[in-house]
Amino acid sequence: MDDLKKAKFLDAVAEAAKLLELSQSALQRARAQSDGDLYERLDVLSKRAYEIKVKSEWLRHLVLGKIDPPIQQRHAADRRVGIDRRIVGMLKQMLSVGSG
C-alpha cells in the first residue's frame, strides 16, 4: 500500500472508530432502557459493534506495522458465548504493543 492510500485508509479507520464509539454508547443507553426480547437484540448489536471496533483497530495496527499478520489461522466464531473468540486474541495483540 503506497503512502497516500495508507493515509486515506488510516483516516477512514479513525473516522469509523469514532462513529463506532458513538454507536456503542447509543446502543448501551437503549439497552439500559429496554427489557425482554428487545434487550437481548440490543445486547447482540452491542457485541457486534464491539467486535467491529476491535477488528478495525486491529487492521489499523496491522497497516501501521505494529503487529504481524496472522499465520493462516481459521477459528470459527462461537456466537453462543457472545464475543467472537478471535476478537479477544486481536485485542490482546494490540494491547501488547500499546494503543498509539
Biopython code that builds the backbone (N, CA, C, O; Angstrom):
import numpy as np
from Bio.PDB.StructureBuilder import StructureBuilder

atoms = [
    (1, "MET", "N", (0.851, -1.165, 0.000)),
    (1, "MET", "CA", (0.000, 0.000, 0.000)),
    (1, "MET", "C", (0.904, 1.237, 0.000)),
    (1, "MET", "O", (1.777, 1.373, 0.857)),
    (2, "ASP", "N", (0.687, 2.140, -0.969)),
    (2, "ASP", "CA", (1.516, 3.347, -1.008)),
    (2, "ASP", "C", (1.109, 4.317, 0.106)),
    (2, "ASP", "O", (0.088, 4.127, 0.766)),
    (3, "ASP", "N", (1.916, 5.346, 0.300)),
    (3, "ASP", "CA", (1.712, 6.263, 1.426)),
    (3, "ASP", "C", (0.377, 6.998, 1.360)),
    (3, "ASP", "O", (-0.272, 7.195, 2.388)),
    (4, "LEU", "N", (-0.039, 7.403, 0.164)),
    (4, "LEU", "CA", (-1.306, 8.119, 0.021)),
    (4, "LEU", "C", (-2.487, 7.216, 0.389)),
    (4, "LEU", "O", (-3.386, 7.621, 1.125)),
    (5, "LYS", "N", (-2.469, 6.002, -0.130)),
    (5, "LYS", "CA", (-3.540, 5.052, 0.197)),
    (5, "LYS", "C", (-3.541, 4.733, 1.687)),
    (5, "LYS", "O", (-4.593, 4.628, 2.317)),
    (6, "LYS", "N", (-2.343, 4.582, 2.234)),
    (6, "LYS", "CA", (-2.229, 4.279, 3.659)),
    (6, "LYS", "C", (-2.818, 5.413, 4.496)),
    (6, "LYS", "O", (-3.552, 5.159, 5.452)),
    (7, "ALA", "N", (-2.506, 6.645, 4.149)),
    (7, "ALA", "CA", (-3.024, 7.806, 4.888)),
    (7, "ALA", "C", (-4.547, 7.876, 4.784)),
    (7, "ALA", "O", (-5.229, 8.127, 5.777)),
    (8, "LYS", "N", (-5.072, 7.657, 3.592)),
    (8, "LYS", "CA", (-6.532, 7.677, 3.415)),
    (8, "LYS", "C", (-7.190, 6.547, 4.199)),
    (8, "LYS", "O", (-8.242, 6.736, 4.810)),
    (9, "PHE", "N", (-6.571, 5.383, 4.176)),
    (9, "PHE", "CA", (-7.095, 4.241, 4.929)),
    (9, "PHE", "C", (-7.129, 4.547, 6.418)),
    (9, "PHE", "O", (-8.137, 4.312, 7.085)),
    (10, "LEU", "N", (-6.019, 5.076, 6.939)),
    (10, "LEU", "CA", (-5.938, 5.375, 8.366)),
    (10, "LEU", "C", (-6.937, 6.449, 8.773)),
    (10, "LEU", "O", (-7.510, 6.378, 9.860)),
    (11, "ASP", "N", (-7.153, 7.448, 7.912)),
    (11, "ASP", "CA", (-8.168, 8.468, 8.192)),
    (11, "ASP", "C", (-9.558, 7.854, 8.250)),
    (11, "ASP", "O", (-10.348, 8.170, 9.138)),
    (12, "ALA", "N", (-9.851, 6.976, 7.300)),
    (12, "ALA", "CA", (-11.161, 6.334, 7.258)),
    (12, "ALA", "C", (-11.386, 5.444, 8.482)),
    (12, "ALA", "O", (-12.479, 5.425, 9.048)),
    (13, "VAL", "N", (-10.358, 4.715, 8.884)),
    (13, "VAL", "CA", (-10.481, 3.840, 10.058)),
    (13, "VAL", "C", (-10.645, 4.673, 11.325)),
    (13, "VAL", "O", (-11.396, 4.291, 12.223)),
    (14, "ALA", "N", (-9.948, 5.809, 11.408)),
    (14, "ALA", "CA", (-10.100, 6.685, 12.571)),
    (14, "ALA", "C", (-11.520, 7.238, 12.644)),
    (14, "ALA", "O", (-12.107, 7.312, 13.723)),
    (15, "GLU", "N", (-12.069, 7.625, 11.498)),
    (15, "GLU", "CA", (-13.452, 8.108, 11.460)),
    (15, "GLU", "C", (-14.425, 7.006, 11.862)),
    (15, "GLU", "O", (-15.369, 7.242, 12.618)),
    (16, "ALA", "N", (-14.188, 5.810, 11.353)),
    (16, "ALA", "CA", (-15.048, 4.677, 11.708)),
    (16, "ALA", "C", (-14.987, 4.383, 13.204)),
    (16, "ALA", "O", (-16.007, 4.070, 13.819)),
    (17, "ALA", "N", (-13.799, 4.482, 13.788)),
    (17, "ALA", "CA", (-13.648, 4.225, 15.224)),
    (17, "ALA", "C", (-14.478, 5.209, 16.044)),
    (17, "ALA", "O", (-15.125, 4.818, 17.015)),
    (18, "LYS", "N", (-14.461, 6.488, 15.655)),
    (18, "LYS", "CA", (-15.259, 7.487, 16.360)),
    (18, "LYS", "C", (-16.747, 7.173, 16.253)),
    (18, "LYS", "O", (-17.480, 7.236, 17.240)),
    (19, "LEU", "N", (-17.183, 6.835, 15.041)),
    (19, "LEU", "CA", (-18.593, 6.523, 14.834)),
    (19, "LEU", "C", (-19.004, 5.256, 15.580)),
    (19, "LEU", "O", (-20.112, 5.175, 16.111)),
    (20, "LEU", "N", (-18.123, 4.284, 15.618)),
    (20, "LEU", "CA", (-18.426, 3.053, 16.351)),
    (20, "LEU", "C", (-18.552, 3.310, 17.841)),
    (20, "LEU", "O", (-19.415, 2.728, 18.498)),
    (21, "GLU", "N", (-17.701, 4.176, 18.385)),
    (21, "GLU", "CA", (-17.803, 4.507, 19.807)),
    (21, "GLU", "C", (-19.132, 5.191, 20.113)),
    (21, "GLU", "O", (-19.774, 4.894, 21.120)),
    (22, "LEU", "N", (-19.541, 6.111, 19.234)),
    (22, "LEU", "CA", (-20.833, 6.769, 19.411)),
    (22, "LEU", "C", (-21.976, 5.763, 19.315)),
    (22, "LEU", "O", (-22.938, 5.824, 20.081)),
    (23, "SER", "N", (-21.860, 4.846, 18.373)),
    (23, "SER", "CA", (-22.897, 3.816, 18.208)),
    (23, "SER", "C", (-22.963, 2.909, 19.426)),
    (23, "SER", "O", (-24.049, 2.565, 19.892)),
    (24, "GLN", "N", (-21.803, 2.522, 19.941)),
    (24, "GLN", "CA", (-21.781, 1.676, 21.129)),
    (24, "GLN", "C", (-22.469, 2.369, 22.298)),
    (24, "GLN", "O", (-23.252, 1.745, 23.015)),
    (25, "SER", "N", (-22.189, 3.637, 22.493)),
    (25, "SER", "CA", (-22.809, 4.380, 23.591)),
    (25, "SER", "C", (-24.322, 4.436, 23.427)),
    (25, "SER", "O", (-25.066, 4.221, 24.383)),
    (26, "ALA", "N", (-24.768, 4.724, 22.216)),
    (26, "ALA", "CA", (-26.206, 4.803, 21.966)),
    (26, "ALA", "C", (-26.880, 3.452, 22.179)),
    (26, "ALA", "O", (-27.961, 3.376, 22.763)),
    (27, "LEU", "N", (-26.241, 2.388, 21.705)),
    (27, "LEU", "CA", (-26.812, 1.049, 21.896)),
    (27, "LEU", "C", (-26.875, 0.677, 23.369)),
    (27, "LEU", "O", (-27.846, 0.063, 23.812)),
    (28, "GLN", "N", (-25.861, 1.040, 24.126)),
    (28, "GLN", "CA", (-25.860, 0.742, 25.561)),
    (28, "GLN", "C", (-26.950, 1.525, 26.287)),
    (28, "GLN", "O", (-27.597, 0.996, 27.191)),
    (29, "ARG", "N", (-27.156, 2.785, 25.896)),
    (29, "ARG", "CA", (-28.236, 3.572, 26.511)),
    (29, "ARG", "C", (-29.598, 2.964, 26.187)),
    (29, "ARG", "O", (-30.464, 2.854, 27.055)),
    (30, "ALA", "N", (-29.775, 2.572, 24.930)),
    (30, "ALA", "CA", (-31.046, 1.965, 24.525)),
    (30, "ALA", "C", (-31.263, 0.640, 25.256)),
    (30, "ALA", "O", (-32.373, 0.346, 25.700)),
    (31, "ARG", "N", (-30.211, -0.149, 25.379)),
    (31, "ARG", "CA", (-30.314, -1.440, 26.065)),
    (31, "ARG", "C", (-30.697, -1.244, 27.527)),
    (31, "ARG", "O", (-31.480, -2.022, 28.073)),
    (32, "ALA", "N", (-30.157, -0.221, 28.156)),
    (32, "ALA", "CA", (-30.455, 0.048, 29.570)),
    (32, "ALA", "C", (-31.933, 0.410, 29.775)),
    (32, "ALA", "O", (-32.468, 0.247, 30.872)),
    (33, "GLN", "N", (-32.582, 0.898, 28.722)),
    (33, "GLN", "CA", (-33.985, 1.297, 28.832)),
    (33, "GLN", "C", (-34.951, 0.222, 28.347)),
    (33, "GLN", "O", (-36.160, 0.452, 28.303)),
    (34, "SER", "N", (-34.439, -0.935, 27.986)),
    (34, "SER", "CA", (-35.304, -1.981, 27.427)),
    (34, "SER", "C", (-35.291, -3.229, 28.291)),
    (34, "SER", "O", (-34.528, -3.334, 29.251)),
    (35, "ASP", "N", (-36.150, -4.171, 27.930)),
    (35, "ASP", "CA", (-36.175, -5.450, 28.631)),
    (35, "ASP", "C", (-36.653, -6.541, 27.673)),
    (35, "ASP", "O", (-37.088, -6.269, 26.553)),
    (36, "GLY", "N", (-36.561, -7.751, 28.137)),
    (36, "GLY", "CA", (-37.039, -8.896, 27.365)),
    (36, "GLY", "C", (-36.307, -9.099, 26.057)),
    (36, "GLY", "O", (-35.083, -8.985, 25.982)),
    (37, "ASP", "N", (-37.090, -9.406, 25.012)),
    (37, "ASP", "CA", (-36.529, -9.713, 23.703)),
    (37, "ASP", "C", (-35.785, -8.517, 23.119)),
    (37, "ASP", "O", (-34.748, -8.684, 22.476)),
    (38, "LEU", "N", (-36.300, -7.329, 23.336)),
    (38, "LEU", "CA", (-35.648, -6.131, 22.829)),
    (38, "LEU", "C", (-34.269, -5.951, 23.467)),
    (38, "LEU", "O", (-33.310, -5.574, 22.794)),
    (39, "TYR", "N", (-34.183, -6.221, 24.759)),
    (39, "TYR", "CA", (-32.896, -6.144, 25.462)),
    (39, "TYR", "C", (-31.897, -7.119, 24.832)),
    (39, "TYR", "O", (-30.747, -6.765, 24.575)),
    (40, "GLU", "N", (-32.352, -8.346, 24.589)),
    (40, "GLU", "CA", (-31.469, -9.366, 24.005)),
    (40, "GLU", "C", (-30.978, -8.957, 22.622)),
    (40, "GLU", "O", (-29.806, -9.148, 22.299)),
    (41, "ARG", "N", (-31.861, -8.397, 21.809)),
    (41, "ARG", "CA", (-31.467, -7.968, 20.464)),
    (41, "ARG", "C", (-30.460, -6.818, 20.525)),
    (41, "ARG", "O", (-29.498, -6.789, 19.757)),
    (42, "LEU", "N", (-30.680, -5.889, 21.427)),
    (42, "LEU", "CA", (-29.739, -4.781, 21.585)),
    (42, "LEU", "C", (-28.406, -5.255, 22.149)),
    (42, "LEU", "O", (-27.354, -4.705, 21.824)),
    (43, "ASP", "N", (-28.457, -6.273, 22.992)),
    (43, "ASP", "CA", (-27.226, -6.841, 23.524)),
    (43, "ASP", "C", (-26.382, -7.442, 22.397)),
    (43, "ASP", "O", (-25.165, -7.260, 22.364)),
    (44, "VAL", "N", (-27.026, -8.150, 21.484)),
    (44, "VAL", "CA", (-26.315, -8.729, 20.334)),
    (44, "VAL", "C", (-25.726, -7.616, 19.472)),
    (44, "VAL", "O", (-24.575, -7.707, 19.046)),
    (45, "LEU", "N", (-26.503, -6.569, 19.214)),
    (45, "LEU", "CA", (-25.993, -5.449, 18.423)),
    (45, "LEU", "C", (-24.791, -4.790, 19.098)),
    (45, "LEU", "O", (-23.825, -4.426, 18.428)),
    (46, "SER", "N", (-24.846, -4.638, 20.408)),
    (46, "SER", "CA", (-23.729, -4.052, 21.150)),
    (46, "SER", "C", (-22.473, -4.891, 21.005)),
    (46, "SER", "O", (-21.378, -4.362, 20.816)),
    (47, "LYS", "N", (-22.637, -6.196, 21.095)),
    (47, "LYS", "CA", (-21.485, -7.095, 20.955)),
    (47, "LYS", "C", (-20.899, -7.028, 19.557)),
    (47, "LYS", "O", (-19.679, -7.030, 19.395)),
    (48, "ARG", "N", (-21.754, -6.969, 18.545)),
    (48, "ARG", "CA", (-21.253, -6.894, 17.171)),
    (48, "ARG", "C", (-20.544, -5.572, 16.921)),
    (48, "ARG", "O", (-19.530, -5.541, 16.224)),
    (49, "ALA", "N", (-21.061, -4.477, 17.479)),
    (49, "ALA", "CA", (-20.403, -3.173, 17.333)),
    (49, "ALA", "C", (-19.019, -3.218, 17.977)),
    (49, "ALA", "O", (-18.055, -2.680, 17.432)),
    (50, "TYR", "N", (-18.930, -3.859, 19.133)),
    (50, "TYR", "CA", (-17.636, -4.011, 19.815)),
    (50, "TYR", "C", (-16.678, -4.816, 18.949)),
    (50, "TYR", "O", (-15.511, -4.450, 18.808)),
    (51, "GLU", "N", (-17.163, -5.908, 18.369)),
    (51, "GLU", "CA", (-16.316, -6.734, 17.508)),
    (51, "GLU", "C", (-15.790, -5.938, 16.319)),
    (51, "GLU", "O", (-14.611, -6.029, 15.977)),
    (52, "ILE", "N", (-16.664, -5.161, 15.694)),
    (52, "ILE", "CA", (-16.252, -4.368, 14.533)),
    (52, "ILE", "C", (-15.223, -3.325, 14.941)),
    (52, "ILE", "O", (-14.265, -3.078, 14.208)),
    (53, "LYS", "N", (-15.410, -2.718, 16.092)),
    (53, "LYS", "CA", (-14.458, -1.718, 16.572)),
    (53, "LYS", "C", (-13.079, -2.344, 16.784)),
    (53, "LYS", "O", (-12.070, -1.783, 16.354)),
    (54, "VAL", "N", (-13.032, -3.492, 17.438)),
    (54, "VAL", "CA", (-11.750, -4.155, 17.679)),
    (54, "VAL", "C", (-11.111, -4.586, 16.365)),
    (54, "VAL", "O", (-9.903, -4.431, 16.184)),
    (55, "LYS", "N", (-11.904, -5.123, 15.450)),
    (55, "LYS", "CA", (-11.348, -5.553, 14.166)),
    (55, "LYS", "C", (-10.790, -4.378, 13.382)),
    (55, "LYS", "O", (-9.734, -4.499, 12.762)),
    (56, "SER", "N", (-11.479, -3.241, 13.398)),
    (56, "SER", "CA", (-10.975, -2.090, 12.651)),
    (56, "SER", "C", (-9.694, -1.537, 13.290)),
    (56, "SER", "O", (-8.771, -1.132, 12.582)),
    (57, "GLU", "N", (-9.640, -1.521, 14.612)),
    (57, "GLU", "CA", (-8.412, -1.085, 15.296)),
    (57, "GLU", "C", (-7.261, -2.051, 15.004)),
    (57, "GLU", "O", (-6.116, -1.630, 14.841)),
    (58, "TRP", "N", (-7.571, -3.340, 14.939)),
    (58, "TRP", "CA", (-6.559, -4.342, 14.642)),
    (58, "TRP", "C", (-6.009, -4.114, 13.231)),
    (58, "TRP", "O", (-4.803, -4.215, 13.008)),
    (59, "LEU", "N", (-6.900, -3.807, 12.282)),
    (59, "LEU", "CA", (-6.448, -3.527, 10.919)),
    (59, "LEU", "C", (-5.562, -2.288, 10.878)),
    (59, "LEU", "O", (-4.582, -2.247, 10.134)),
    (60, "ARG", "N", (-5.904, -1.278, 11.676)),
    (60, "ARG", "CA", (-5.083, -0.071, 11.744)),
    (60, "ARG", "C", (-3.685, -0.410, 12.241)),
    (60, "ARG", "O", (-2.693, 0.055, 11.680)),
    (61, "HIS", "N", (-3.605, -1.216, 13.288)),
    (61, "HIS", "CA", (-2.300, -1.638, 13.817)),
    (61, "HIS", "C", (-1.528, -2.445, 12.772)),
    (61, "HIS", "O", (-0.312, -2.306, 12.645)),
    (62, "LEU", "N", (-2.233, -3.277, 12.038)),
    (62, "LEU", "CA", (-1.601, -4.089, 11.002)),
    (62, "LEU", "C", (-1.001, -3.201, 9.918)),
    (62, "LEU", "O", (0.146, -3.406, 9.520)),
    (63, "VAL", "N", (-1.758, -2.221, 9.437)),
    (63, "VAL", "CA", (-1.278, -1.330, 8.380)),
    (63, "VAL", "C", (-0.120, -0.466, 8.872)),
    (63, "VAL", "O", (0.791, -0.156, 8.105)),
    (64, "LEU", "N", (-0.149, -0.080, 10.136)),
    (64, "LEU", "CA", (0.950, 0.711, 10.701)),
    (64, "LEU", "C", (2.200, -0.123, 10.953)),
    (64, "LEU", "O", (3.261, 0.423, 11.256)),
    (65, "GLY", "N", (2.082, -1.450, 10.829)),
    (65, "GLY", "CA", (3.224, -2.334, 11.035)),
    (65, "GLY", "C", (3.512, -2.635, 12.485)),
    (65, "GLY", "O", (4.583, -3.148, 12.810)),
    (66, "LYS", "N", (2.576, -2.326, 13.364)),
    (66, "LYS", "CA", (2.777, -2.575, 14.795)),
    (66, "LYS", "C", (2.593, -4.043, 15.156)),
    (66, "LYS", "O", (3.151, -4.519, 16.145)),
    (67, "ILE", "N", (1.815, -4.755, 14.358)),
    (67, "ILE", "CA", (1.593, -6.182, 14.593)),
    (67, "ILE", "C", (1.812, -6.927, 13.286)),
    (67, "ILE", "O", (1.727, -6.349, 12.202)),
    (68, "ASP", "N", (2.093, -8.199, 13.404)),
    (68, "ASP", "CA", (2.297, -9.035, 12.224)),
    (68, "ASP", "C", (0.981, -9.684, 11.826)),
    (68, "ASP", "O", (0.143, -9.972, 12.680)),
    (69, "PRO", "N", (0.796, -9.917, 10.517)),
    (69, "PRO", "CA", (-0.427, -10.596, 10.089)),
    (69, "PRO", "C", (-0.467, -12.019, 10.646)),
    (69, "PRO", "O", (0.580, -12.626, 10.876)),
    (70, "PRO", "N", (-1.656, -12.546, 10.861)),
    (70, "PRO", "CA", (-1.764, -13.909, 11.398)),
    (70, "PRO", "C", (-1.248, -14.941, 10.406)),
    (70, "PRO", "O", (-1.260, -14.723, 9.195)),
    (71, "ILE", "N", (-0.801, -16.056, 10.937)),
    (71, "ILE", "CA", (-0.302, -17.149, 10.105)),
    (71, "ILE", "C", (-1.456, -18.104, 9.840)),
    (71, "ILE", "O", (-1.648, -19.075, 10.572)),
    (72, "GLN", "N", (-2.210, -17.832, 8.810)),
    (72, "GLN", "CA", (-3.306, -18.687, 8.336)),
    (72, "GLN", "C", (-4.066, -19.371, 9.472)),
    (72, "GLN", "O", (-4.148, -20.598, 9.525)),
    (73, "GLN", "N", (-4.617, -18.569, 10.374)),
    (73, "GLN", "CA", (-5.417, -19.120, 11.460)),
    (73, "GLN", "C", (-6.885, -19.015, 11.083)),
    (73, "GLN", "O", (-7.364, -17.942, 10.718)),
    (74, "ARG", "N", (-7.582, -20.106, 11.169)),
    (74, "ARG", "CA", (-9.010, -20.118, 10.848)),
    (74, "ARG", "C", (-9.759, -20.641, 12.056)),
    (74, "ARG", "O", (-9.912, -21.851, 12.224)),
    (75, "HIS", "N", (-10.227, -19.731, 12.896)),
    (75, "HIS", "CA", (-11.031, -20.108, 14.049)),
    (75, "HIS", "C", (-12.473, -19.773, 13.745)),
    (75, "HIS", "O", (-12.776, -18.688, 13.249)),
    (76, "ALA", "N", (-13.331, -20.673, 14.032)),
    (76, "ALA", "CA", (-14.750, -20.407, 13.831)),
    (76, "ALA", "C", (-15.256, -19.476, 14.926)),
    (76, "ALA", "O", (-14.831, -19.549, 16.079)),
    (77, "ALA", "N", (-16.150, -18.624, 14.544)),
    (77, "ALA", "CA", (-16.759, -17.731, 15.527)),
    (77, "ALA", "C", (-17.731, -18.533, 16.375)),
    (77, "ALA", "O", (-18.526, -19.314, 15.853)),
    (78, "ASP", "N", (-17.663, -18.338, 17.670)),
    (78, "ASP", "CA", (-18.567, -19.021, 18.580)),
    (78, "ASP", "C", (-19.539, -17.991, 19.132)),
    (78, "ASP", "O", (-19.263, -17.356, 20.150)),
    (79, "ARG", "N", (-20.660, -17.826, 18.475)),
    (79, "ARG", "CA", (-21.615, -16.792, 18.837)),
    (79, "ARG", "C", (-22.431, -17.174, 20.069)),
    (79, "ARG", "O", (-23.161, -16.338, 20.601)),
    (80, "ARG", "N", (-22.324, -18.409, 20.528)),
    (80, "ARG", "CA", (-23.103, -18.815, 21.700)),
    (80, "ARG", "C", (-22.635, -18.103, 22.956)),
    (80, "ARG", "O", (-23.444, -17.822, 23.839)),
    (81, "VAL", "N", (-21.353, -17.807, 23.054)),
    (81, "VAL", "CA", (-20.836, -17.142, 24.249)),
    (81, "VAL", "C", (-20.786, -15.632, 24.085)),
    (81, "VAL", "O", (-20.383, -14.927, 25.010)),
    (82, "GLY", "N", (-21.176, -15.136, 22.957)),
    (82, "GLY", "CA", (-21.279, -13.693, 22.787)),
    (82, "GLY", "C", (-20.246, -13.095, 21.863)),
    (82, "GLY", "O", (-20.578, -12.733, 20.735)),
    (83, "ILE", "N", (-19.016, -12.979, 22.294)),
    (83, "ILE", "CA", (-17.981, -12.314, 21.511)),
    (83, "ILE", "C", (-17.164, -13.358, 20.749)),
    (83, "ILE", "O", (-16.771, -14.388, 21.295)),
    (84, "ASP", "N", (-16.926, -13.062, 19.490)),
    (84, "ASP", "CA", (-16.101, -13.907, 18.635)),
    (84, "ASP", "C", (-14.749, -14.102, 19.320)),
    (84, "ASP", "O", (-14.116, -13.123, 19.714)),
    (85, "ARG", "N", (-14.302, -15.336, 19.468)),
    (85, "ARG", "CA", (-13.039, -15.623, 20.164)),
    (85, "ARG", "C", (-11.852, -14.936, 19.523)),
    (85, "ARG", "O", (-10.887, -14.607, 20.213)),
    (86, "ARG", "N", (-11.900, -14.711, 18.217)),
    (86, "ARG", "CA", (-10.787, -14.049, 17.535)),
    (86, "ARG", "C", (-10.614, -12.623, 18.038)),
    (86, "ARG", "O", (-9.504, -12.091, 18.047)),
    (87, "ILE", "N", (-11.712, -12.009, 18.454)),
    (87, "ILE", "CA", (-11.668, -10.634, 18.927)),
    (87, "ILE", "C", (-10.767, -10.524, 20.155)),
    (87, "ILE", "O", (-9.984, -9.581, 20.272)),
    (88, "VAL", "N", (-10.876, -11.474, 21.055)),
    (88, "VAL", "CA", (-10.052, -11.469, 22.265)),
    (88, "VAL", "C", (-8.578, -11.537, 21.891)),
    (88, "VAL", "O", (-7.762, -10.808, 22.455)),
    (89, "GLY", "N", (-8.232, -12.396, 20.954)),
    (89, "GLY", "CA", (-6.842, -12.516, 20.503)),
    (89, "GLY", "C", (-6.343, -11.236, 19.842)),
    (89, "GLY", "O", (-5.210, -10.812, 20.071)),
    (90, "MET", "N", (-7.199, -10.623, 19.017)),
    (90, "MET", "CA", (-6.821, -9.375, 18.358)),
    (90, "MET", "C", (-6.593, -8.278, 19.391)),
    (90, "MET", "O", (-5.629, -7.517, 19.299)),
    (91, "LEU", "N", (-7.481, -8.203, 20.370)),
    (91, "LEU", "CA", (-7.365, -7.190, 21.412)),
    (91, "LEU", "C", (-6.084, -7.380, 22.221)),
    (91, "LEU", "O", (-5.389, -6.406, 22.510)),
    (92, "LYS", "N", (-5.764, -8.618, 22.588)),
    (92, "LYS", "CA", (-4.530, -8.902, 23.334)),
    (92, "LYS", "C", (-3.301, -8.520, 22.518)),
    (92, "LYS", "O", (-2.331, -7.981, 23.051)),
    (93, "GLN", "N", (-3.355, -8.805, 21.217)),
    (93, "GLN", "CA", (-2.221, -8.491, 20.347)),
    (93, "GLN", "C", (-1.999, -6.980, 20.300)),
    (93, "GLN", "O", (-0.857, -6.524, 20.356)),
    (94, "MET", "N", (-3.077, -6.197, 20.198)),
    (94, "MET", "CA", (-2.947, -4.748, 20.153)),
    (94, "MET", "C", (-2.474, -4.186, 21.489)),
    (94, "MET", "O", (-1.638, -3.283, 21.526)),
    (95, "LEU", "N", (-3.004, -4.717, 22.577)),
    (95, "LEU", "CA", (-2.619, -4.243, 23.900)),
    (95, "LEU", "C", (-1.152, -4.510, 24.199)),
    (95, "LEU", "O", (-0.518, -3.758, 24.940)),
    (96, "SER", "N", (-0.609, -5.584, 23.622)),
    (96, "SER", "CA", (0.788, -5.918, 23.880)),
    (96, "SER", "C", (1.750, -4.915, 23.244)),
    (96, "SER", "O", (2.896, -4.799, 23.679)),
    (97, "VAL", "N", (1.295, -4.188, 22.216)),
    (97, "VAL", "CA", (2.165, -3.202, 21.559)),
    (97, "VAL", "C", (1.790, -1.777, 21.919)),
    (97, "VAL", "O", (2.479, -0.845, 21.504)),
    (98, "GLY", "N", (0.737, -1.579, 22.666)),
    (98, "GLY", "CA", (0.286, -0.232, 23.029)),
    (98, "GLY", "C", (-0.760, 0.257, 22.059)),
    (98, "GLY", "O", (-0.907, -0.289, 20.965)),
    (99, "SER", "N", (-1.480, 1.272, 22.449)),
    (99, "SER", "CA", (-2.606, 1.714, 21.632)),
    (99, "SER", "C", (-2.284, 2.876, 20.699)),
    (99, "SER", "O", (-3.129, 3.240, 19.881)),
    (100, "GLY", "N", (-1.118, 3.461, 20.788)),
    (100, "GLY", "CA", (-0.785, 4.645, 19.981)),
    (100, "GLY", "C", (-0.663, 4.367, 18.586)),
    (100, "GLY", "O", (-0.387, 5.271, 17.798)),
]
sb = StructureBuilder()
sb.init_structure("model")
sb.init_model(0)
sb.init_chain("A")
sb.init_seg("    ")
for serial, (resi, resn, name, xyz) in enumerate(atoms, 1):
    if name == "N":
        sb.init_residue(resn, " ", resi, " ")
    sb.init_atom(name, np.array(xyz, "f"), 0.0, 1.0, " ", f" {name:<3s}", serial, name[0])
structure = sb.get_structure()
